[in-house]
């Protein structure tokens, strides 16, 4: 498929997806997060912090960024903001504002990468990212599926904080390997492809791209200072 104006094409696809009615209830509830799964979207695999969604046979990797939840709670961090900024490495990158299923404001970014004549679509919200390989003609359907899930997703922040902030180190590398383990012909994993082609692009959503970011539980520091 040839697209004369890629920016206009992707932007129109986003606007059409946002114009659809959003469900007011959730059908999939997990310990860390819940969301509505429309009939047009399937699910092949699920873990505690991720899901593999399917739209027209195309797999979409959905992953929770637990560190953003912890950072926002304890460190007054900009990690959630960094998840939704435009990216210079993408052939298309734009930040959007919309309403979620509770009529609350939500911010997300849509990014399209081109690698070896293949395209990769990434949607990032405050606490999640969605990533898949795609043909250009698939983008409208994929965005409809992704945004129908993203706009109905809520997190159980206390459960995430209880589990993650008690660990001295949250390793992004382990989570990335589990989420981006899909095989890409002749090029290894999608994670490695993005790192090789766009080393400045950070999958974790942090300011610097490192294999691991350290987050220490401030409650333990407070206990040590008080002599408890």
SULCORQUI-V607674 format. One record per helix or strand of 2 or more residues. SS is the DSSP state (H for helix, E for strand). FROM is the first residue (numbers start at 1). TO is the last residue. If there is no record, write none. Layout:
SS FROM TO
SS FROM TO
//
This chain:
H 6 18
E 28 29
E 33 35
E 42 46
E 50 55
E 58 64
H 66 74
H 79 82
E 92 99
E 105 115
E 118 124
E 128 134
H 136 150
E 154 155
H 157 164
E 169 170
H 172 179
E 183 184
E 188 189
H 190 197
E 213 214
H 218 226
//
